[in-house]
Amino acid sequence: MINLTLLGATGSIGQSTLAVVDLHPDQFNVFAISAHTNWQKMLKLCKKYQPTFAVMTDKSAAAKLSENIQVDTKVLSGPQSLNIIASHTNTDYVMAAIVGAAGMASSLAAAKAGKRIMLANKESLVLAGDIFMQAVKDHDAELIPVDSEHSAIFQCLQGGRSGLSKIQLTASGGPFLHTPLSELRAITPDQACAHPNWSMGRKISVDSATMMNKGLEVIEAHYLFNLPADNIDVVMHPQSIIHSSVYFSDGSTLSQLGNPDMRTVISYAMSYPERINSGVDALDLTQHTPLEFYTPDFEKFSCLGLAFEALRQGGSAMGTINAANEIAVENFLNNKIKFLDIANIIEKTLEQSSHFYPESLTEVIDNDRTARAIANEIVQSYV
Ligand SMILES: NC(=O)c1ccc[n+]([C@@H]2O[C@H](COP(=O)([O-])OP(=O)(O)OC[C@H]3O[C@@H](n4cnc5c(N)ncnc54)[C@H](OP(=O)(O)O)[C@@H]3O)[C@@H](O)[C@H]2O)c1
C-alpha cells in the first residue's frame, strides 16, 4: 500500500487525484491532506478518507476543522505543517498541488526527504528551479511531472534522449485564441476562466487565457528536461489532444495524445513506470478532426514572450515575473484591473526589479516578497 500525501487536496488537481485513488483503494492510502481555508471541504475529505494528518495552513480554518472533526485525524495548522507531512517518514508519494508560490517550500521539503514528488506546483521550479533540482539530485528524490505537457514529454523521452533536438509544448490558446487583441481589454474574470477544454482553478485558468501559464511551463520544461530556451518551442493546438512533442535529429517526432483530463497525467505519476486505469475514456481520433496547429501570436499573448525573456535572463527574473503575475491575476479576479493590464504590470515589475542569482530559499522568498511589493505599487496606478 502506497501512502499518499496530498498537498492542495481541495483543489482541482487534488480532487482529480482523489478520483484516481477511489479507483484503486487497494493500492493507495490517503495518509495526509492539506488545504488553506476550505475547512468544510476538508471535513468531508477527513470523513471519507480518514487520513492520519489534515493540515489547514490558515490558523482559524484549522481551529474550525478541529472543532468539527469526528474522526481520528490529527489536525495541524500553519504553513510549516506542510513540510511535516511532505517529509514524514510514512509518506511515500507527495502530490504537490498547492497553487502558487505557497507550494514551493513543501515541494522542496519533499525533495529533501527523498520522496516521489508528483509535481503540479510549477512555481517550485519557476521560483527555485536550480535549488529544487539540486535537492532532488542530492537526496535521490523522484520527480514526476503533473502537467499535461511535461508528462507528455516525460513519456516521449522514456526511450532515451539520443538525438533530441527540441521539445515542443502545445498550447490550446485558452478562450481567446481567435479573439482580436482589440477586444481583450473588456474581458471579465468569468470569461477568462471559461477554458474551452480544461476544467481548472481560477488562477491557472486566467494564466491560460493570458498564456502566462504556457510561459511558466516553458520555464518548468527548462528545468525538468535540462534544455535551454532555444530548444523549447510552443505551438497553438486548440483541441488539446496532442499534449506535447519531442523532436529528434533524424526527423522523427514523438507526441503523446489523449483526452484533455488531468486524471491521465495524475494516474501516470502515481503508477509510473506502470500504467493503471485513470477513469478517462480512450481517445477517439475521429471525434476531434481536424487537429489544428498555429504559430503563437506573441503580440496578443505578450505574457508568453515575457516568460521567455525571464528564462533567458535567468536567476531572479523568473521569480519576479511569477510574483508580479500572481498579484496582477488576483487584482484582475477582484475586478480591480483589466485583462490587458496583467501583462503590463508584469513587464513593469521586471523592469523595476533588480536582477541577481538566488543561492538560497531565503533569497528566493525575499525576491518574491520584493517583486510582490513592486507589483502592488504598480497595480495602484491602474485601479
Ligand atoms: N488544474 C489543473 O488542471 C492543473 C494542470 C497542471 C498544473 N496545475 C498546477 O497545479 C497547482 C494547483 O492547481 P489547481 O488548479 O488544482 O488549483 P486550485 O484548484 O486553485 O487549488 C489550490 C489548492 O491549494 C490550496 N491553497 C491555496 N492557497 C494556499 C496557500 N496560501 N497555502 C496553502 N495551500 C493553499 C487550496 O486550498 P483551499 O481550497 O483551502 O483554498 C487548494 O487545495 C498549480 O500550481 C497549477 O499551476 C494545475
Ligand as a Chemical Component Dictionary entry (heavy atoms), coordinates in Angstrom:
data_LIG
# 
_chem_comp.id                   LIG 
_chem_comp.type                 NON-POLYMER 
_chem_comp.pdbx_formal_charge   0 
_chem_comp.three_letter_code    LIG 
# 
loop_
_chem_comp_atom.comp_id 
_chem_comp_atom.atom_id 
_chem_comp_atom.alt_atom_id 
_chem_comp_atom.type_symbol 
_chem_comp_atom.charge 
_chem_comp_atom.model_Cartn_x 
_chem_comp_atom.model_Cartn_y 
_chem_comp_atom.model_Cartn_z 
_chem_comp_atom.pdbx_ordinal 
LIG N1  N1  N 0  -5.850 22.355 -12.530 1  
LIG C1  C1  C 0  -5.122 21.848 -13.486 2  
LIG O1  O1  O 0  -5.638 21.237 -14.418 3  
LIG C2  C2  C 0  -3.620 21.980 -13.449 4  
LIG C3  C3  C 0  -2.869 21.436 -14.500 5  
LIG C4  C4  C 0  -1.486 21.492 -14.416 6  
LIG C5  C5  C 0  -0.867 22.105 -13.347 7  
LIG N2  N2  N 1  -1.617 22.665 -12.365 8  
LIG C6  C6  C 0  -0.940 23.320 -11.271 9  
LIG O2  O2  O 0  -1.328 22.654 -10.062 10 
LIG C7  C7  C 0  -1.367 23.578 -8.987  11 
LIG C8  C8  C 0  -2.763 23.519 -8.372  12 
LIG O3  O3  O 0  -3.702 23.950 -9.349  13 
LIG P1  P1  P 0  -5.281 23.798 -9.124  14 
LIG O4  O4  O 0  -5.901 24.183 -10.400 15 
LIG O5  O5  O -1 -5.568 22.454 -8.534  16 
LIG O6  O6  O 0  -5.537 24.946 -8.038  17 
LIG P2  P2  P 0  -6.846 25.190 -7.157  18 
LIG O7  O7  O 0  -7.997 24.435 -7.679  19 
LIG O8  O8  O 0  -6.952 26.663 -7.014  20 
LIG O9  O9  O 0  -6.442 24.520 -5.725  21 
LIG C9  C9  C 0  -5.396 25.037 -4.980  22 
LIG C10 C10 C 0  -5.161 24.234 -3.711  23 
LIG O10 O10 O 0  -4.122 24.896 -2.969  24 
LIG C11 C11 C 0  -4.632 25.315 -1.682  25 
LIG N3  N3  N 0  -4.073 26.631 -1.368  26 
LIG C12 C12 C 0  -4.425 27.826 -1.887  27 
LIG N4  N4  N 0  -3.681 28.823 -1.363  28 
LIG C13 C13 C 0  -2.861 28.235 -0.457  29 
LIG C14 C14 C 0  -1.887 28.745 0.457   30 
LIG N5  N5  N 0  -1.600 30.039 0.544   31 
LIG N6  N6  N 0  -1.248 27.854 1.247   32 
LIG C15 C15 C 0  -1.510 26.526 1.188   33 
LIG N7  N7  N 0  -2.438 25.988 0.359   34 
LIG C16 C16 C 0  -3.096 26.837 -0.465  35 
LIG C17 C17 C 0  -6.133 25.372 -1.851  36 
LIG O11 O11 O 0  -6.798 25.262 -0.586  37 
LIG P3  P3  P 0  -8.258 25.989 -0.350  38 
LIG O12 O12 O 0  -9.214 25.178 -1.174  39 
LIG O13 O13 O 0  -8.490 25.889 1.099   40 
LIG O14 O14 O 0  -8.091 27.393 -0.847  41 
LIG C18 C18 C 0  -6.366 24.172 -2.774  42 
LIG O15 O15 O 0  -6.343 22.982 -2.050  43 
LIG C19 C19 C 0  -0.985 24.939 -9.587  44 
LIG O16 O16 O 0  0.374  25.188 -9.400  45 
LIG C20 C20 C 0  -1.291 24.782 -11.063 46 
LIG O17 O17 O 0  -0.490 25.627 -11.872 47 
LIG C21 C21 C 0  -2.971 22.600 -12.392 48 
# 
loop_
_chem_comp_bond.comp_id 
_chem_comp_bond.atom_id_1 
_chem_comp_bond.atom_id_2 
_chem_comp_bond.value_order 
_chem_comp_bond.pdbx_ordinal 
LIG N1  C1  SING 1  
LIG C1  O1  DOUB 2  
LIG C1  C2  SING 3  
LIG C2  C3  SING 4  
LIG C2  C21 DOUB 5  
LIG C3  C4  DOUB 6  
LIG C4  C5  SING 7  
LIG C5  N2  DOUB 8  
LIG N2  C6  SING 9  
LIG N2  C21 SING 10 
LIG C6  O2  SING 11 
LIG C6  C20 SING 12 
LIG O2  C7  SING 13 
LIG C7  C8  SING 14 
LIG C7  C19 SING 15 
LIG C8  O3  SING 16 
LIG O3  P1  SING 17 
LIG P1  O4  DOUB 18 
LIG P1  O5  SING 19 
LIG P1  O6  SING 20 
LIG O6  P2  SING 21 
LIG P2  O7  DOUB 22 
LIG P2  O8  SING 23 
LIG P2  O9  SING 24 
LIG O9  C9  SING 25 
LIG C9  C10 SING 26 
LIG C10 O10 SING 27 
LIG C10 C18 SING 28 
LIG O10 C11 SING 29 
LIG C11 N3  SING 30 
LIG C11 C17 SING 31 
LIG N3  C12 SING 32 
LIG N3  C16 SING 33 
LIG C12 N4  DOUB 34 
LIG N4  C13 SING 35 
LIG C13 C14 SING 36 
LIG C13 C16 DOUB 37 
LIG C14 N5  SING 38 
LIG C14 N6  DOUB 39 
LIG N6  C15 SING 40 
LIG C15 N7  DOUB 41 
LIG N7  C16 SING 42 
LIG C17 O11 SING 43 
LIG C17 C18 SING 44 
LIG O11 P3  SING 45 
LIG P3  O12 DOUB 46 
LIG P3  O13 SING 47 
LIG P3  O14 SING 48 
LIG C18 O15 SING 49 
LIG C19 O16 SING 50 
LIG C19 C20 SING 51 
LIG C20 O17 SING 52 
# 
